[in-house]
Amino acid sequence: MKFTCIMAISIFPTITYALTVTSWNIEWLSLTPSNRFEQSKRTDTDFQALSRHLKQVSPDVLAFQEVDSIAAIQKVVGDEYTIYFSDRALSHNHKHQFNEINQYTGFAIRDTLQVNDLPDFPLTQGNRLRFASAVTLTHKGKKIQLLSVHLKAGCSGKYSSTSSCKQLKRQGKAINSWLKQVEQRGQHYILLGDFNHNLAYRGDWLWTQMTNGLTYSPRLTSQSTKASCKVRSNRNPNRTHQFRSLIDHIIVSPSLRTSPAIQNTMETKDVLSFNMSDHCPISVTLY
């Protein structure tokens, strides 16, 4: 009996219930493309290529950005995921939508996980303000607040007096407010998405603003992540372009244990053969 028990343990290892948490900006993902945005025009083979890449990543939790509809993201993730879509897409939020095509945030989460949908968190005031999608995930008895964000582009480095930087600064203040709220409630959290900014610079102004006044400093899992993503070049569609720094990030509360973030790079042949995205997914393992 003792020998049998030892053999059983070696054949059936203990399940650790680690989860893969991923963020991906899928660049104008839509089933109703716009002539104004060539990137939104995708064939079935393009969708299949996106789906193949996501299956290789195999996330348990996907925070997505730049998705126009639930049907579009469902076509990429398949039937094993439940979609939690931004409230900005609801009919009563019509004033916050564009008439033709929209870039929404949200989550695709495996059906086997325990999730509660939450109201979106507004990032900026205005006619078409950005919304951050929010859910609560229960993992190993812990309730974790997740926020999928897509911040203002055009201010990836140092601060200047441009309208893009001013808008990003306002969004940073909003995120700081959210972080203070979850910290004061003693909650675990994961903040992830397209920040359109390299938070890993030493003394970065946006990171400083986002974390100002917090009792416990969040952990930037992408602090040392190598920028290895290759996308199709805008200047020459037959060549790739590699970004020098990350603008997609995953930030976690110090109470959570995760791996460092990695970029899930796309194959060069796929980048040149299909309409993929101008972002690669970024992932952590949550233990």
N, C-alpha and C positions, 0 to 999 in steps of 0.2 A: 504493500500500500504506500509506503513511504517513497519508494522508487517511482511508482505510478504518479504520485502527486508532483514530484519534481519534474517528471517528463511533461505533465500537463501544463506546468507553469512555463516551461521552455517553449512549448508549441504554441501556447496562447498567451502572449505577453500582455501585461497590464495596459489597459487603455488609458491614455493620458488626457484625452479630450482636448487636445490642442486645436485651435482654430486658425485658419488663414484669413486674415483681414486685409482687404485690397481696396485701393482707390484707383479709378480710371476715368479720365476725361476722354470720351469717345468721339469728340469733334463732330458736331452737327449731325448726330445720329437721328435719322428721321425716315419714315416711310412715305412722306409727302415732301420730297426735296424742293428746294427753292432755286430758281435760276440765278438768284443773287449770290448764292453760296455753292460753288462747285463741289466743295467737300461733302455737301449733303446728298449728292447724287451717288447712290450705291446700288449695285446690282445684287442679285441673290448670291452670287459667288463672293462678293465683298462681305456680305453678312456671314456667309459660311466661314470665311477666313477669320473674321473677328471672333466668331464663336469657337473656332479651333484654338485660337490663341488663348481665349479665356479658359477653355477646358484644360489647357496645359497648366495654367496658373491654379485652377481648381479652388477658387475662393469659397469660404463658407459665408463670408460677408463681403459684398461688393458695394462700395460707395461710388456712385457714378455722377458724372457731370456732362453737360451739353447733350442731353437726351430730350427729344421732342415729344415722345409719347410712351405710354406703357407698352404698347404693341411693339414699338421699335426695340426697346431694351429686352423684352421677352424673347424676341427673335434671336438675340445674341446669347442670352443666358440659358434658354431652354425652360423646360417645365418643372424642374426641381427647385425652383426659387419662387419666393413670394416677392412681389414688387411693392415698395413703399415709396410713392411718388410725391413730389413736392406739392404742397397745398396751393402754390402759385398757379397750378394748372386747373384748379377748380373753377367752375363757371362764375362764382361770385367774386373771383379775383380777376375778372376779365380786364380791368383797368391796368393790371400789372403784366399783361401779356401783349405780345406782338401779334399782328393779324395773320402773318404768313407762317413763320417758323419760330420756335422758341428753344432756349437752352435751359432745361430744368435739371435740378439735382434730385437725388433720391438714393434708395438702397435696393439691392437684390439680395435676399437672404435665404439660405437653405430652409426648406419647409420643416426640417427636423428641429430647428432651433426655436427657442421661446422668445418672442419679440412682441413689444407693444409699440404701436404707432403713436407719435407725439405731434403736436402742432409744430409747424415750421417756425424757425427763429429768424426774424427779419434782420438783415445786415445793414441796410441803408434805407433812408426815407426817400420817397420820390414816386413818380408815376409808374415806373416799371422797376421797382426795387428788387434787389436780389434776395431770395429766400434761401435759408440753409435748412436742409431736411434733417429731421430728428427722430430717433427711435430709441427705445430702451431694450437692450439685449441681456438676457439672463444666461450667465456662463459659470458653471461650477458653483452655483449658489450666489454669485455676485451679480447685482444689477448694474449694468454699464450704460451710461448715456453716450450715444453716438451722434455726431453732427457732421453731415456732408456739406462742404462749402465750395463755392466757386467765386473767388475774389476778383477784383478789378484788374484788368491787364494794363500794361504800359508803365509799370513802376517796379521792375524786377530787382533793382539794386538800391543805390543810395537815394535818400529823399530829396525831392526838388519841389518847386512851387507849381508844378503842372497840375492840371485838373485830375489826371489819373492818380497821382500820388496823394492828392487831397482826398479823393474818394476812397482810396485804399486805407488811408489813415482813419477815416470815419468807420470803415468796416473793421479795422483793427480794434477800435474802441468798443464796437459792438461785441466782438469776440471776447474781449477782456471782461465785459459785463457777463457774458454767458459763463465763462470760466469761473468768475467769482461766485455766481449763483450755484453752480454744481459743487464747488469747493465748500461753500458755506453749508450746503446740505449734506456734506460728507460723502458725496457720490463718486464712484469711479467714472472715468470718461475716456473716450477716444474721439479726437477732433482730426478730421482728415479730408483731403480733397485737393483741388487746384487752387493754390494760393497766389499764383502768378507772381511769385516773389521768392527769392532765395533766402530762406530764413536761417541758413547755416553760416552766413557771414558772422565773423566775430563782432560782437556788439551791435548786431543788426537792429535797426530802429523799429521795424515792425514787430520783431520778436519781443523786444523790450516793451513796446506798447501793449502787446497782447498779454504779457505776463505781469504787467505792473500791478503791485499791490497784492499779489497772491501770497499766501502763507507758504505754500509748497510749490516749488518750480516744476512745471510740466517737463516731460522728457521728449525731446525731439528725436524720434527714432531714426530719422533721415539725416541726422547731423553729419555723419561721415559716409553716407551712401554715395557710391560712385555714379556719376552721371554718364551712363553708357547707352542711353536710348538713341537709336537711329530712326529717322523718319524721312519721308520723301522730301527732297529739296524743292523749295518754291521756285528757285531759279532754273533748275534743270530737273524735270520729272524722271529722268533716267539715272539720277544720282541720289545718294542719301545725304542727309545732314545730321550731325551729331551735336546735341546741345552740351554746353560746357558746365552747366549747373542745374540743380533741381529746382523746380517750382511747385512740384507736387510733394506733399508732406503728410506724415502721420504722426500726430502728437498724442501722447497718452499720459494719464495721471500717474504719479510716482507709485501709486498703490498697485499698479498692474505690472505683470511680468511679460515682456515680449522680447522677441528677437530684434536685432537691428533691421531697419527697412532695407529691402532690395528692390531694384527695378526689374520687372519681368520683360526683358527686351524682346522685340519682334524680329523674326528672321528677315534678313535683307531681301530675300527673294519674295517674301510676302509684302514687304513695304513697297517694292517696285512693281509688283504684279497686281496688287489689289489696293482699293481705297480703304486704308486702315485708319490711323489716327495720327495727329501730331503730338500725341503723348503716349508713353508706355505706362502700363499699370505699375503701381508700387505696392509692396505687400510686407506685412509682418506676420509672425506666428504669435498668437496669443496663447499663453500657457495656463 
